[in-house]
Amino acid sequence: MIGYDDVPAASLLIPALTTLHANSEEMGRLAVQRMIYRALQPEAAPIRVEITSQLIIRQSVSTCSPAVPSQPG
């Protein structure tokens, strides 16, 4: 199970929740910049904005075990 936004409670859950951490300040800054730009340039074409995130791996996920071949029998 994976959450989003790396809220503080995610690490307190049992098992601790794996989550994506996104930079909220960067998202807010870019959103305001785009809003102002669109207000000044209403005919401007929409753009795609990608923000990097970081996967915080906790106990809610684990690695896959190698497949065990079945025994003929």
C-alpha positions in Angstrom: 0.0 0.0 0.0 1.3 3.4 -0.9 0.2 6.9 0.1 0.9 10.3 -1.3 2.3 13.5 0.2 4.3 12.0 3.0 2.2 13.3 5.8 3.8 12.9 9.2 1.2 10.3 10.3 2.4 8.0 7.5 5.5 7.0 9.5 3.4 6.4 12.7 1.0 3.8 11.2 1.6 0.1 11.7 2.9 -0.9 9.3 4.5 2.4 8.4 3.1 3.7 5.1 5.3 3.9 2.0 4.6 7.3 0.4 5.5 9.7 -2.4 7.0 12.9 -1.1 6.3 15.9 -3.4 7.6 19.4 -2.8 4.4 21.3 -1.8 6.2 24.6 -1.9 7.3 24.1 -5.5 3.9 22.9 -6.5 2.3 26.0 -5.0 4.9 28.4 -6.5 4.4 26.9 -10.0 0.6 27.0 -9.7 0.6 30.7 -8.7 3.1 31.5 -11.6 0.8 29.7 -14.1 -2.3 31.3 -12.7 -0.8 34.8 -13.1 0.5 34.0 -16.6 -2.9 32.7 -17.7 -4.6 35.8 -16.2 -2.3 38.0 -18.3 -2.3 35.7 -21.4 -5.8 34.0 -21.5 -5.2 32.7 -25.0 -2.0 30.9 -24.1 -2.0 27.2 -24.7 -2.0 24.9 -21.6 1.3 23.3 -20.7 2.3 20.2 -18.9 4.3 20.7 -15.7 6.1 17.8 -14.0 7.4 18.0 -10.5 9.9 15.5 -9.2 8.9 13.4 -6.2 10.7 11.0 -3.9 9.6 7.5 -3.0 9.8 7.0 0.8 9.9 3.2 1.3 8.5 2.0 4.6 7.1 -1.3 5.9 3.9 -1.2 3.9 5.8 -2.6 0.9 8.4 -5.3 0.5 10.5 -6.9 -2.2 9.1 -9.9 -4.2 10.4 -13.3 -3.3 11.8 -15.3 -6.2 9.3 -17.8 -7.6 9.8 -21.3 -6.2 9.5 -23.9 -9.0 6.9 -26.5 -8.3 8.1 -30.0 -7.6 6.9 -32.7 -10.0 5.1 -35.1 -8.2 
